[in-house]
């Protein structure tokens, strides 16, 4: 039926009444659910990076400690190499014996006092 025909018969056109819009009870807000899911996924991803980051920091600290330990060991090695060079010479045994106060056969030991100022 056309609008004119309905008007002629006495029908009154009236817009349909809108029902009260219920919020939340019967309708799912998918955009909000999507945002919440996205935030949760991003939070889980961030949490998954915490463990490896802590392991990396521990390894970095350990490498710094090992580097300083390596420097100390290299210095000690240089001292020992120098001592080894001193002990391998032809007169090393004689120098060691004289250091502890021994004298060669036919030599006399002398003590000189008062040299310290």
Secondary structure, DSSP 8 states (H G I E B T S, - for coil): --HHHHHHTT-------------SSS---HHHHHHHHHHHHHHHHHHHHHHHHHHHHHHHHHHHHHHHHHHHHHHHHHHHHHHHHHHTSTTHHHHHHHHTT---TT-----------
